[in-house]
Amino acid sequence: MITKEEITIKVPSEVAEAYRNATEEEREQIEVRIAVLLKSSMTCRQEAIAKLRQTMDEIGRRAAERGLTPEILESILNDDE
């Protein structure tokens, strides 16, 4: 069973009024749509983070294959000081 939790969001006054005047069935449909939208957004964000990590790992692997060591990287990064 999925537990539900109440949240508060800010919407324009006319949207709030329409929601208050909606039937219980319409409100449930709206709640489902909002949940799907937020879950989709969360999934996209997680996928973007995973892709970024994968890219960073690939860059690190290639750099190591080409001889870049943590010490050399540190030297490069501190070169401007």
Secondary structure, DSSP 8 states (H G I E B T S, - for coil): ------------HHHHHHHHHS-HHHHHHHHHHHHHHHHHHHHHHHHHHHHHHHHHHHHHHHHHHTT--HHHHHHHHTTT-
